[in-house]
Amino acid sequence: MLLGLSSLFGVMCGLILVYTIDLPQMDDLVRYRPNTTTELLDIHGREIGSFALERRVVASVRGISTRAAAGAESRLRTRPSSATGA
């Protein structure tokens, strides 16, 4: 009986959490376009300048080396949690 009530309470808390967090809809994720750098080109197609609020480069998953991806994952795992005050 207690196990069933605990399970029900957990499911209800999970549903409340899911529906109260402001997450993007799937359609918004399909159309997502991050801010990227604008490049200015001359008449020959050579870059003469660029400007941006955020210097992002869009890369496909295949464009990221496995070594770089592994390094990023290890840094995320070793980062201290803000909840611990570290």
PyMOL Python script that loads the backbone (N, CA, C, O; Angstrom):
from pymol import cmd

cmd.read_pdbstr("""\
ATOM      1  N   MET A   1       0.825  -1.191   0.000  1.00  0.00           N
ATOM      2  CA  MET A   1       0.000   0.000   0.000  1.00  0.00           C
ATOM      3  C   MET A   1       0.874   1.260   0.000  1.00  0.00           C
ATOM      4  O   MET A   1       0.661   2.178  -0.792  1.00  0.00           O
ATOM      5  N   LEU A   2       1.865   1.286   0.909  1.00  0.00           N
ATOM      6  CA  LEU A   2       2.748   2.442   1.017  1.00  0.00           C
ATOM      7  C   LEU A   2       3.585   2.611  -0.248  1.00  0.00           C
ATOM      8  O   LEU A   2       3.830   3.734  -0.689  1.00  0.00           O
ATOM      9  N   LEU A   3       4.023   1.494  -0.830  1.00  0.00           N
ATOM     10  CA  LEU A   3       4.800   1.544  -2.060  1.00  0.00           C
ATOM     11  C   LEU A   3       3.973   2.122  -3.211  1.00  0.00           C
ATOM     12  O   LEU A   3       4.474   2.915  -4.008  1.00  0.00           O
ATOM     13  N   GLY A   4       2.723   1.722  -3.288  1.00  0.00           N
ATOM     14  CA  GLY A   4       1.836   2.236  -4.332  1.00  0.00           C
ATOM     15  C   GLY A   4       1.590   3.732  -4.184  1.00  0.00           C
ATOM     16  O   GLY A   4       1.600   4.466  -5.172  1.00  0.00           O
ATOM     17  N   LEU A   5       1.370   4.183  -2.955  1.00  0.00           N
ATOM     18  CA  LEU A   5       1.158   5.618  -2.716  1.00  0.00           C
ATOM     19  C   LEU A   5       2.419   6.417  -3.016  1.00  0.00           C
ATOM     20  O   LEU A   5       2.350   7.516  -3.568  1.00  0.00           O
ATOM     21  N   SER A   6       3.572   5.860  -2.651  1.00  0.00           N
ATOM     22  CA  SER A   6       4.839   6.542  -2.941  1.00  0.00           C
ATOM     23  C   SER A   6       5.057   6.655  -4.442  1.00  0.00           C
ATOM     24  O   SER A   6       5.497   7.693  -4.936  1.00  0.00           O
ATOM     25  N   SER A   7       4.749   5.588  -5.162  1.00  0.00           N
ATOM     26  CA  SER A   7       4.889   5.609  -6.616  1.00  0.00           C
ATOM     27  C   SER A   7       3.953   6.630  -7.244  1.00  0.00           C
ATOM     28  O   SER A   7       4.354   7.381  -8.133  1.00  0.00           O
ATOM     29  N   LEU A   8       2.727   6.659  -6.792  1.00  0.00           N
ATOM     30  CA  LEU A   8       1.755   7.621  -7.298  1.00  0.00           C
ATOM     31  C   LEU A   8       2.201   9.051  -7.007  1.00  0.00           C
ATOM     32  O   LEU A   8       2.083   9.926  -7.865  1.00  0.00           O
ATOM     33  N   PHE A   9       2.707   9.287  -5.812  1.00  0.00           N
ATOM     34  CA  PHE A   9       3.204  10.613  -5.453  1.00  0.00           C
ATOM     35  C   PHE A   9       4.376  11.017  -6.349  1.00  0.00           C
ATOM     36  O   PHE A   9       4.455  12.162  -6.792  1.00  0.00           O
ATOM     37  N   GLY A  10       5.279  10.083  -6.613  1.00  0.00           N
ATOM     38  CA  GLY A  10       6.419  10.362  -7.490  1.00  0.00           C
ATOM     39  C   GLY A  10       5.989  10.688  -8.909  1.00  0.00           C
ATOM     40  O   GLY A  10       6.519  11.613  -9.523  1.00  0.00           O
ATOM     41  N   VAL A  11       5.046   9.946  -9.426  1.00  0.00           N
ATOM     42  CA  VAL A  11       4.533  10.195 -10.777  1.00  0.00           C
ATOM     43  C   VAL A  11       3.859  11.561 -10.841  1.00  0.00           C
ATOM     44  O   VAL A  11       4.064  12.313 -11.794  1.00  0.00           O
ATOM     45  N   MET A  12       3.066  11.880  -9.844  1.00  0.00           N
ATOM     46  CA  MET A  12       2.378  13.175  -9.831  1.00  0.00           C
ATOM     47  C   MET A  12       3.390  14.326  -9.755  1.00  0.00           C
ATOM     48  O   MET A  12       3.256  15.322 -10.466  1.00  0.00           O
ATOM     49  N   CYS A  13       4.388  14.188  -8.902  1.00  0.00           N
ATOM     50  CA  CYS A  13       5.422  15.233  -8.812  1.00  0.00           C
ATOM     51  C   CYS A  13       6.153  15.377 -10.138  1.00  0.00           C
ATOM     52  O   CYS A  13       6.435  16.496 -10.565  1.00  0.00           O
ATOM     53  N   GLY A  14       6.461  14.274 -10.792  1.00  0.00           N
ATOM     54  CA  GLY A  14       7.130  14.310 -12.092  1.00  0.00           C
ATOM     55  C   GLY A  14       6.284  15.006 -13.132  1.00  0.00           C
ATOM     56  O   GLY A  14       6.803  15.816 -13.901  1.00  0.00           O
ATOM     57  N   LEU A  15       4.995  14.714 -13.179  1.00  0.00           N
ATOM     58  CA  LEU A  15       4.106  15.356 -14.146  1.00  0.00           C
ATOM     59  C   LEU A  15       3.993  16.857 -13.882  1.00  0.00           C
ATOM     60  O   LEU A  15       4.004  17.662 -14.814  1.00  0.00           O
ATOM     61  N   ILE A  16       3.886  17.219 -12.625  1.00  0.00           N
ATOM     62  CA  ILE A  16       3.813  18.652 -12.288  1.00  0.00           C
ATOM     63  C   ILE A  16       5.091  19.351 -12.719  1.00  0.00           C
ATOM     64  O   ILE A  16       5.043  20.447 -13.277  1.00  0.00           O
ATOM     65  N   LEU A  17       6.228  18.728 -12.467  1.00  0.00           N
ATOM     66  CA  LEU A  17       7.512  19.309 -12.848  1.00  0.00           C
ATOM     67  C   LEU A  17       7.620  19.477 -14.361  1.00  0.00           C
ATOM     68  O   LEU A  17       8.058  20.521 -14.846  1.00  0.00           O
ATOM     69  N   VAL A  18       7.225  18.460 -15.094  1.00  0.00           N
ATOM     70  CA  VAL A  18       7.313  18.508 -16.560  1.00  0.00           C
ATOM     71  C   VAL A  18       6.429  19.618 -17.125  1.00  0.00           C
ATOM     72  O   VAL A  18       6.854  20.343 -18.025  1.00  0.00           O
ATOM     73  N   TYR A  19       5.237  19.758 -16.625  1.00  0.00           N
ATOM     74  CA  TYR A  19       4.314  20.720 -17.191  1.00  0.00           C
ATOM     75  C   TYR A  19       4.496  22.146 -16.663  1.00  0.00           C
ATOM     76  O   TYR A  19       3.917  23.078 -17.221  1.00  0.00           O
ATOM     77  N   THR A  20       5.279  22.336 -15.612  1.00  0.00           N
ATOM     78  CA  THR A  20       5.482  23.692 -15.112  1.00  0.00           C
ATOM     79  C   THR A  20       6.789  24.301 -15.602  1.00  0.00           C
ATOM     80  O   THR A  20       6.945  25.521 -15.544  1.00  0.00           O
ATOM     81  N   ILE A  21       7.727  23.500 -16.080  1.00  0.00           N
ATOM     82  CA  ILE A  21       8.991  24.022 -16.600  1.00  0.00           C
ATOM     83  C   ILE A  21       8.747  24.558 -18.008  1.00  0.00           C
ATOM     84  O   ILE A  21       8.049  23.931 -18.804  1.00  0.00           O
ATOM     85  N   ASP A  22       9.314  25.699 -18.305  1.00  0.00           N
ATOM     86  CA  ASP A  22       9.130  26.344 -19.609  1.00  0.00           C
ATOM     87  C   ASP A  22      10.108  25.755 -20.626  1.00  0.00           C
ATOM     88  O   ASP A  22      11.187  26.303 -20.852  1.00  0.00           O
ATOM     89  N   LEU A  23       9.723  24.646 -21.230  1.00  0.00           N
ATOM     90  CA  LEU A  23      10.549  23.993 -22.236  1.00  0.00           C
ATOM     91  C   LEU A  23      10.026  24.324 -23.622  1.00  0.00           C
ATOM     92  O   LEU A  23       8.824  24.528 -23.792  1.00  0.00           O
ATOM     93  N   PRO A  24      10.911  24.382 -24.627  1.00  0.00           N
ATOM     94  CA  PRO A  24      10.444  24.655 -25.986  1.00  0.00           C
ATOM     95  C   PRO A  24       9.659  23.475 -26.547  1.00  0.00           C
ATOM     96  O   PRO A  24       9.878  22.325 -26.164  1.00  0.00           O
ATOM     97  N   GLN A  25       8.763  23.773 -27.441  1.00  0.00           N
ATOM     98  CA  GLN A  25       7.998  22.738 -28.110  1.00  0.00           C
ATOM     99  C   GLN A  25       8.874  22.077 -29.169  1.00  0.00           C
ATOM    100  O   GLN A  25       9.859  22.668 -29.611  1.00  0.00           O
ATOM    101  N   MET A  26       8.530  20.871 -29.576  1.00  0.00           N
ATOM    102  CA  MET A  26       9.331  20.145 -30.566  1.00  0.00           C
ATOM    103  C   MET A  26       9.389  20.903 -31.888  1.00  0.00           C
ATOM    104  O   MET A  26      10.430  20.904 -32.544  1.00  0.00           O
ATOM    105  N   ASP A  27       8.294  21.548 -32.295  1.00  0.00           N
ATOM    106  CA  ASP A  27       8.301  22.308 -33.545  1.00  0.00           C
ATOM    107  C   ASP A  27       9.300  23.456 -33.479  1.00  0.00           C
ATOM    108  O   ASP A  27       9.943  23.775 -34.480  1.00  0.00           O
ATOM    109  N   ASP A  28       9.439  24.084 -32.303  1.00  0.00           N
ATOM    110  CA  ASP A  28      10.409  25.166 -32.142  1.00  0.00           C
ATOM    111  C   ASP A  28      11.835  24.645 -32.259  1.00  0.00           C
ATOM    112  O   ASP A  28      12.702  25.335 -32.796  1.00  0.00           O
ATOM    113  N   LEU A  29      12.087  23.442 -31.767  1.00  0.00           N
ATOM    114  CA  LEU A  29      13.421  22.864 -31.848  1.00  0.00           C
ATOM    115  C   LEU A  29      13.798  22.516 -33.279  1.00  0.00           C
ATOM    116  O   LEU A  29      14.968  22.609 -33.651  1.00  0.00           O
ATOM    117  N   VAL A  30      12.820  22.114 -34.086  1.00  0.00           N
ATOM    118  CA  VAL A  30      13.094  21.797 -35.493  1.00  0.00           C
ATOM    119  C   VAL A  30      13.507  23.057 -36.241  1.00  0.00           C
ATOM    120  O   VAL A  30      14.364  22.999 -37.123  1.00  0.00           O
ATOM    121  N   ARG A  31      12.911  24.189 -35.902  1.00  0.00           N
ATOM    122  CA  ARG A  31      13.205  25.449 -36.597  1.00  0.00           C
ATOM    123  C   ARG A  31      14.286  26.274 -35.897  1.00  0.00           C
ATOM    124  O   ARG A  31      14.494  27.428 -36.270  1.00  0.00           O
ATOM    125  N   TYR A  32      14.979  25.728 -34.900  1.00  0.00           N
ATOM    126  CA  TYR A  32      15.961  26.472 -34.119  1.00  0.00           C
ATOM    127  C   TYR A  32      17.136  26.923 -34.977  1.00  0.00           C
ATOM    128  O   TYR A  32      17.735  26.126 -35.699  1.00  0.00           O
ATOM    129  N   ARG A  33      17.455  28.198 -34.891  1.00  0.00           N
ATOM    130  CA  ARG A  33      18.618  28.747 -35.591  1.00  0.00           C
ATOM    131  C   ARG A  33      19.404  29.585 -34.584  1.00  0.00           C
ATOM    132  O   ARG A  33      18.966  30.673 -34.209  1.00  0.00           O
ATOM    133  N   PRO A  34      20.559  29.089 -34.145  1.00  0.00           N
ATOM    134  CA  PRO A  34      21.335  29.838 -33.155  1.00  0.00           C
ATOM    135  C   PRO A  34      21.948  31.090 -33.767  1.00  0.00           C
ATOM    136  O   PRO A  34      22.106  31.186 -34.984  1.00  0.00           O
ATOM    137  N   ASN A  35      22.293  32.053 -32.907  1.00  0.00           N
ATOM    138  CA  ASN A  35      22.987  33.245 -33.371  1.00  0.00           C
ATOM    139  C   ASN A  35      24.362  32.839 -33.879  1.00  0.00           C
ATOM    140  O   ASN A  35      25.089  32.112 -33.202  1.00  0.00           O
ATOM    141  N   THR A  36      24.715  33.304 -35.059  1.00  0.00           N
ATOM    142  CA  THR A  36      26.021  32.995 -35.639  1.00  0.00           C
ATOM    143  C   THR A  36      26.703  34.279 -36.066  1.00  0.00           C
ATOM    144  O   THR A  36      26.104  35.354 -36.026  1.00  0.00           O
ATOM    145  N   THR A  37      27.942  34.166 -36.471  1.00  0.00           N
ATOM    146  CA  THR A  37      28.709  35.317 -36.926  1.00  0.00           C
ATOM    147  C   THR A  37      28.291  35.702 -38.338  1.00  0.00           C
ATOM    148  O   THR A  37      28.119  34.836 -39.196  1.00  0.00           O
ATOM    149  N   THR A  38      28.127  36.999 -38.579  1.00  0.00           N
ATOM    150  CA  THR A  38      27.855  37.504 -39.921  1.00  0.00           C
ATOM    151  C   THR A  38      29.183  37.858 -40.568  1.00  0.00           C
ATOM    152  O   THR A  38      29.972  38.620 -40.009  1.00  0.00           O
ATOM    153  N   GLU A  39      29.424  37.305 -41.737  1.00  0.00           N
ATOM    154  CA  GLU A  39      30.676  37.550 -42.438  1.00  0.00           C
ATOM    155  C   GLU A  39      30.421  38.483 -43.618  1.00  0.00           C
ATOM    156  O   GLU A  39      29.478  38.289 -44.386  1.00  0.00           O
ATOM    157  N   LEU A  40      31.265  39.485 -43.749  1.00  0.00           N
ATOM    158  CA  LEU A  40      31.198  40.413 -44.875  1.00  0.00           C
ATOM    159  C   LEU A  40      32.192  39.963 -45.935  1.00  0.00           C
ATOM    160  O   LEU A  40      33.367  39.744 -45.640  1.00  0.00           O
ATOM    161  N   LEU A  41      31.714  39.823 -47.184  1.00  0.00           N
ATOM    162  CA  LEU A  41      32.550  39.329 -48.267  1.00  0.00           C
ATOM    163  C   LEU A  41      32.741  40.406 -49.330  1.00  0.00           C
ATOM    164  O   LEU A  41      31.860  41.237 -49.551  1.00  0.00           O
ATOM    165  N   ASP A  42      33.910  40.383 -49.989  1.00  0.00           N
ATOM    166  CA  ASP A  42      34.127  41.301 -51.108  1.00  0.00           C
ATOM    167  C   ASP A  42      33.524  40.691 -52.370  1.00  0.00           C
ATOM    168  O   ASP A  42      32.912  39.625 -52.305  1.00  0.00           O
ATOM    169  N   ILE A  43      33.685  41.347 -53.508  1.00  0.00           N
ATOM    170  CA  ILE A  43      33.049  40.861 -54.736  1.00  0.00           C
ATOM    171  C   ILE A  43      33.664  39.556 -55.232  1.00  0.00           C
ATOM    172  O   ILE A  43      33.097  38.900 -56.106  1.00  0.00           O
ATOM    173  N   HIS A  44      34.822  39.170 -54.681  1.00  0.00           N
ATOM    174  CA  HIS A  44      35.465  37.915 -55.065  1.00  0.00           C
ATOM    175  C   HIS A  44      35.163  36.788 -54.087  1.00  0.00           C
ATOM    176  O   HIS A  44      35.676  35.681 -54.251  1.00  0.00           O
ATOM    177  N   GLY A  45      34.345  37.044 -53.077  1.00  0.00           N
ATOM    178  CA  GLY A  45      33.958  36.026 -52.120  1.00  0.00           C
ATOM    179  C   GLY A  45      34.915  35.866 -50.958  1.00  0.00           C
ATOM    180  O   GLY A  45      34.762  34.936 -50.166  1.00  0.00           O
ATOM    181  N   ARG A  46      35.897  36.745 -50.831  1.00  0.00           N
ATOM    182  CA  ARG A  46      36.838  36.675 -49.710  1.00  0.00           C
ATOM    183  C   ARG A  46      36.273  37.449 -48.523  1.00  0.00           C
ATOM    184  O   ARG A  46      35.632  38.486 -48.688  1.00  0.00           O
ATOM    185  N   GLU A  47      36.520  36.933 -47.343  1.00  0.00           N
ATOM    186  CA  GLU A  47      36.016  37.593 -46.135  1.00  0.00           C
ATOM    187  C   GLU A  47      36.827  38.856 -45.864  1.00  0.00           C
ATOM    188  O   GLU A  47      38.057  38.830 -45.827  1.00  0.00           O
ATOM    189  N   ILE A  48      36.098  39.974 -45.673  1.00  0.00           N
ATOM    190  CA  ILE A  48      36.779  41.229 -45.355  1.00  0.00           C
ATOM    191  C   ILE A  48      36.466  41.694 -43.935  1.00  0.00           C
ATOM    192  O   ILE A  48      37.071  42.647 -43.443  1.00  0.00           O
ATOM    193  N   GLY A  49      35.532  41.030 -43.288  1.00  0.00           N
ATOM    194  CA  GLY A  49      35.192  41.397 -41.920  1.00  0.00           C
ATOM    195  C   GLY A  49      34.066  40.530 -41.407  1.00  0.00           C
ATOM    196  O   GLY A  49      33.410  39.811 -42.161  1.00  0.00           O
ATOM    197  N   SER A  50      33.856  40.616 -40.096  1.00  0.00           N
ATOM    198  CA  SER A  50      32.761  39.860 -39.491  1.00  0.00           C
ATOM    199  C   SER A  50      32.344  40.554 -38.206  1.00  0.00           C
ATOM    200  O   SER A  50      33.127  41.282 -37.595  1.00  0.00           O
ATOM    201  N   PHE A  51      31.107  40.321 -37.808  1.00  0.00           N
ATOM    202  CA  PHE A  51      30.618  40.855 -36.546  1.00  0.00           C
ATOM    203  C   PHE A  51      29.551  39.929 -35.987  1.00  0.00           C
ATOM    204  O   PHE A  51      28.862  39.225 -36.725  1.00  0.00           O
ATOM    205  N   ALA A  52      29.433  39.946 -34.662  1.00  0.00           N
ATOM    206  CA  ALA A  52      28.460  39.084 -34.009  1.00  0.00           C
ATOM    207  C   ALA A  52      28.338  39.444 -32.545  1.00  0.00           C
ATOM    208  O   ALA A  52      29.267  39.990 -31.950  1.00  0.00           O
ATOM    209  N   LEU A  53      27.196  39.139 -31.972  1.00  0.00           N
ATOM    210  CA  LEU A  53      27.032  39.247 -30.526  1.00  0.00           C
ATOM    211  C   LEU A  53      27.636  38.029 -29.842  1.00  0.00           C
ATOM    212  O   LEU A  53      28.193  38.132 -28.749  1.00  0.00           O
ATOM    213  N   GLU A  54      27.522  36.888 -30.485  1.00  0.00           N
ATOM    214  CA  GLU A  54      28.079  35.637 -29.983  1.00  0.00           C
ATOM    215  C   GLU A  54      28.826  34.992 -31.133  1.00  0.00           C
ATOM    216  O   GLU A  54      28.262  34.832 -32.215  1.00  0.00           O
ATOM    217  N   ARG A  55      30.057  34.624 -30.933  1.00  0.00           N
ATOM    218  CA  ARG A  55      30.867  34.008 -32.001  1.00  0.00           C
ATOM    219  C   ARG A  55      30.664  32.499 -32.005  1.00  0.00           C
ATOM    220  O   ARG A  55      31.492  31.743 -31.498  1.00  0.00           O
ATOM    221  N   ARG A  56      29.556  32.083 -32.582  1.00  0.00           N
ATOM    222  CA  ARG A  56      29.237  30.662 -32.666  1.00  0.00           C
ATOM    223  C   ARG A  56      29.495  30.166 -34.074  1.00  0.00           C
ATOM    224  O   ARG A  56      29.353  30.902 -35.050  1.00  0.00           O
ATOM    225  N   VAL A  57      29.874  28.912 -34.157  1.00  0.00           N
ATOM    226  CA  VAL A  57      30.034  28.239 -35.444  1.00  0.00           C
ATOM    227  C   VAL A  57      29.146  27.009 -35.394  1.00  0.00           C
ATOM    228  O   VAL A  57      29.269  26.188 -34.485  1.00  0.00           O
ATOM    229  N   VAL A  58      28.258  26.878 -36.359  1.00  0.00           N
ATOM    230  CA  VAL A  58      27.364  25.725 -36.403  1.00  0.00           C
ATOM    231  C   VAL A  58      28.150  24.546 -36.944  1.00  0.00           C
ATOM    232  O   VAL A  58      28.759  24.635 -38.010  1.00  0.00           O
ATOM    233  N   ALA A  59      28.137  23.445 -36.213  1.00  0.00           N
ATOM    234  CA  ALA A  59      28.850  22.232 -36.630  1.00  0.00           C
ATOM    235  C   ALA A  59      27.911  21.047 -36.511  1.00  0.00           C
ATOM    236  O   ALA A  59      27.071  20.982 -35.614  1.00  0.00           O
ATOM    237  N   SER A  60      28.070  20.120 -37.428  1.00  0.00           N
ATOM    238  CA  SER A  60      27.278  18.895 -37.345  1.00  0.00           C
ATOM    239  C   SER A  60      27.934  17.974 -36.321  1.00  0.00           C
ATOM    240  O   SER A  60      29.063  18.211 -35.892  1.00  0.00           O
ATOM    241  N   VAL A  61      27.228  16.942 -35.940  1.00  0.00           N
ATOM    242  CA  VAL A  61      27.769  15.988 -34.991  1.00  0.00           C
ATOM    243  C   VAL A  61      29.010  15.325 -35.579  1.00  0.00           C
ATOM    244  O   VAL A  61      29.967  15.046 -34.857  1.00  0.00           O
ATOM    245  N   ARG A  62      28.999  15.074 -36.873  1.00  0.00           N
ATOM    246  CA  ARG A  62      30.159  14.462 -37.525  1.00  0.00           C
ATOM    247  C   ARG A  62      31.341  15.416 -37.580  1.00  0.00           C
ATOM    248  O   ARG A  62      32.484  14.982 -37.723  1.00  0.00           O
ATOM    249  N   GLY A  63      31.074  16.720 -37.467  1.00  0.00           N
ATOM    250  CA  GLY A  63      32.143  17.703 -37.519  1.00  0.00           C
ATOM    251  C   GLY A  63      32.899  17.848 -36.214  1.00  0.00           C
ATOM    252  O   GLY A  63      33.901  18.561 -36.159  1.00  0.00           O
ATOM    253  N   ILE A  64      32.437  17.185 -35.155  1.00  0.00           N
ATOM    254  CA  ILE A  64      33.091  17.255 -33.858  1.00  0.00           C
ATOM    255  C   ILE A  64      33.887  15.969 -33.668  1.00  0.00           C
ATOM    256  O   ILE A  64      33.333  14.874 -33.764  1.00  0.00           O
ATOM    257  N   SER A  65      35.172  16.097 -33.403  1.00  0.00           N
ATOM    258  CA  SER A  65      35.995  14.897 -33.230  1.00  0.00           C
ATOM    259  C   SER A  65      35.601  14.178 -31.949  1.00  0.00           C
ATOM    260  O   SER A  65      35.104  14.794 -31.007  1.00  0.00           O
ATOM    261  N   THR A  66      35.825  12.886 -31.925  1.00  0.00           N
ATOM    262  CA  THR A  66      35.486  12.100 -30.736  1.00  0.00           C
ATOM    263  C   THR A  66      36.359  12.518 -29.563  1.00  0.00           C
ATOM    264  O   THR A  66      35.929  12.450 -28.412  1.00  0.00           O
ATOM    265  N   ARG A  67      37.570  12.945 -29.844  1.00  0.00           N
ATOM    266  CA  ARG A  67      38.467  13.382 -28.779  1.00  0.00           C
ATOM    267  C   ARG A  67      37.950  14.666 -28.123  1.00  0.00           C
ATOM    268  O   ARG A  67      37.975  14.789 -26.898  1.00  0.00           O
ATOM    269  N   ALA A  68      37.481  15.620 -28.932  1.00  0.00           N
ATOM    270  CA  ALA A  68      36.936  16.872 -28.393  1.00  0.00           C
ATOM    271  C   ALA A  68      35.662  16.603 -27.611  1.00  0.00           C
ATOM    272  O   ALA A  68      35.450  17.182 -26.546  1.00  0.00           O
ATOM    273  N   ALA A  69      34.816  15.729 -28.134  1.00  0.00           N
ATOM    274  CA  ALA A  69      33.562  15.410 -27.444  1.00  0.00           C
ATOM    275  C   ALA A  69      33.843  14.733 -26.109  1.00  0.00           C
ATOM    276  O   ALA A  69      33.175  15.028 -25.118  1.00  0.00           O
ATOM    277  N   ALA A  70      34.818  13.833 -26.066  1.00  0.00           N
ATOM    278  CA  ALA A  70      35.163  13.156 -24.817  1.00  0.00           C
ATOM    279  C   ALA A  70      35.720  14.152 -23.806  1.00  0.00           C
ATOM    280  O   ALA A  70      35.429  14.047 -22.614  1.00  0.00           O
ATOM    281  N   GLY A  71      36.516  15.117 -24.264  1.00  0.00           N
ATOM    282  CA  GLY A  71      37.059  16.134 -23.366  1.00  0.00           C
ATOM    283  C   GLY A  71      35.969  17.005 -22.781  1.00  0.00           C
ATOM    284  O   GLY A  71      36.015  17.342 -21.598  1.00  0.00           O
ATOM    285  N   ALA A  72      34.982  17.380 -23.595  1.00  0.00           N
ATOM    286  CA  ALA A  72      33.873  18.206 -23.113  1.00  0.00           C
ATOM    287  C   ALA A  72      33.059  17.441 -22.082  1.00  0.00           C
ATOM    288  O   ALA A  72      32.653  18.010 -21.068  1.00  0.00           O
ATOM    289  N   GLU A  73      32.817  16.160 -22.326  1.00  0.00           N
ATOM    290  CA  GLU A  73      32.047  15.356 -21.376  1.00  0.00           C
ATOM    291  C   GLU A  73      32.786  15.223 -20.044  1.00  0.00           C
ATOM    292  O   GLU A  73      32.166  15.292 -18.983  1.00  0.00           O
ATOM    293  N   SER A  74      34.109  15.034 -20.097  1.00  0.00           N
ATOM    294  CA  SER A  74      34.850  14.869 -18.848  1.00  0.00           C
ATOM    295  C   SER A  74      34.870  16.173 -18.052  1.00  0.00           C
ATOM    296  O   SER A  74      34.832  16.143 -16.822  1.00  0.00           O
ATOM    297  N   ARG A  75      34.929  17.309 -18.733  1.00  0.00           N
ATOM    298  CA  ARG A  75      34.886  18.592 -18.023  1.00  0.00           C
ATOM    299  C   ARG A  75      33.527  18.798 -17.366  1.00  0.00           C
ATOM    300  O   ARG A  75      33.455  19.340 -16.263  1.00  0.00           O
ATOM    301  N   LEU A  76      32.455  18.377 -18.021  1.00  0.00           N
ATOM    302  CA  LEU A  76      31.128  18.521 -17.435  1.00  0.00           C
ATOM    303  C   LEU A  76      30.964  17.620 -16.215  1.00  0.00           C
ATOM    304  O   LEU A  76      30.316  18.006 -15.242  1.00  0.00           O
ATOM    305  N   ARG A  77      31.550  16.420 -16.261  1.00  0.00           N
ATOM    306  CA  ARG A  77      31.434  15.499 -15.122  1.00  0.00           C
ATOM    307  C   ARG A  77      32.232  15.967 -13.929  1.00  0.00           C
ATOM    308  O   ARG A  77      31.842  15.707 -12.790  1.00  0.00           O
ATOM    309  N   THR A  78      33.349  16.656 -14.158  1.00  0.00           N
ATOM    310  CA  THR A  78      34.205  17.061 -13.046  1.00  0.00           C
ATOM    311  C   THR A  78      33.896  18.447 -12.531  1.00  0.00           C
ATOM    312  O   THR A  78      34.491  18.878 -11.544  1.00  0.00           O
ATOM    313  N   ARG A  79      32.974  19.166 -13.174  1.00  0.00           N
ATOM    314  CA  ARG A  79      32.611  20.515 -12.726  1.00  0.00           C
ATOM    315  C   ARG A  79      31.882  20.428 -11.399  1.00  0.00           C
ATOM    316  O   ARG A  79      30.957  19.628 -11.262  1.00  0.00           O
ATOM    317  N   PRO A  80      32.275  21.234 -10.411  1.00  0.00           N
ATOM    318  CA  PRO A  80      31.582  21.184  -9.116  1.00  0.00           C
ATOM    319  C   PRO A  80      30.137  21.668  -9.243  1.00  0.00           C
ATOM    320  O   PRO A  80      29.826  22.565 -10.026  1.00  0.00           O
ATOM    321  N   SER A  81      29.297  21.066  -8.474  1.00  0.00           N
ATOM    322  CA  SER A  81      27.886  21.413  -8.489  1.00  0.00           C
ATOM    323  C   SER A  81      27.674  22.730  -7.754  1.00  0.00           C
ATOM    324  O   SER A  81      28.288  22.977  -6.717  1.00  0.00           O
ATOM    325  N   SER A  82      26.801  23.574  -8.298  1.00  0.00           N
ATOM    326  CA  SER A  82      26.501  24.842  -7.624  1.00  0.00           C
ATOM    327  C   SER A  82      25.665  24.615  -6.369  1.00  0.00           C
ATOM    328  O   SER A  82      25.612  25.476  -5.491  1.00  0.00           O
ATOM    329  N   ALA A  83      25.012  23.458  -6.283  1.00  0.00           N
ATOM    330  CA  ALA A  83      24.185  23.174  -5.113  1.00  0.00           C
ATOM    331  C   ALA A  83      25.036  22.892  -3.876  1.00  0.00           C
ATOM    332  O   ALA A  83      24.562  23.051  -2.751  1.00  0.00           O
ATOM    333  N   THR A  84      26.300  22.473  -4.076  1.00  0.00           N
ATOM    334  CA  THR A  84      27.149  22.161  -2.942  1.00  0.00           C
ATOM    335  C   THR A  84      27.860  23.414  -2.417  1.00  0.00           C
ATOM    336  O   THR A  84      28.488  23.391  -1.358  1.00  0.00           O
ATOM    337  N   GLY A  85      27.746  24.505  -3.179  1.00  0.00           N
ATOM    338  CA  GLY A  85      28.387  25.753  -2.751  1.00  0.00           C
ATOM    339  C   GLY A  85      29.848  25.810  -3.137  1.00  0.00           C
ATOM    340  O   GLY A  85      30.550  26.736  -2.729  1.00  0.00           O
ATOM    341  N   ALA A  86      30.332  24.845  -3.914  1.00  0.00           N
ATOM    342  CA  ALA A  86      31.740  24.823  -4.320  1.00  0.00           C
ATOM    343  C   ALA A  86      31.974  25.741  -5.491  1.00  0.00           C
ATOM    344  O   ALA A  86      33.102  25.853  -5.972  1.00  0.00           O
TER     345      ALA A  86
END
""", "prot")
cmd.dss("prot")
cmd.show_as("cartoon", "prot")
cmd.util.cbc("prot")
cmd.orient("prot")
